[in-house]
Amino acid sequence: MENSVKTPGRLAAQAIEKNEFEPGSISLPSKLWRILERLQHDRSDSSLSTTIRVLLLERLAEKQYLSQEEKKALGL
């Protein structure tokens, strides 16, 4: 059975992530971690990684680090 649920931010992730994923870890203050978890729930993202990735991509776009194609994939 095909999964018909669309993951928010997935198109942007596909446009940006032409390279393979680079696994890693980060440490954040507990308060920030809880905020990100609430955002994940509010946005209905499938994972915390998705939430963080989309937030980071949006900020990078604001700072002009992304191409027009990448910005368009983000809906900016």
Sequence and secondary structure as in RCSB ss.txt:
>XXXX:A:sequence
MENSVKTPGRLAAQAIEKNEFEPGSISLPSKLWRILERLQHDRSDSSLSTTIRVLLLERLAEKQYLSQEEKKALG
L
>XXXX:A:secstr
       TTHHHHHHH  S          HHHHHHHHHHHHHHT S HHHHHHHHHHHHHHHTT S HHHHHHHT
 
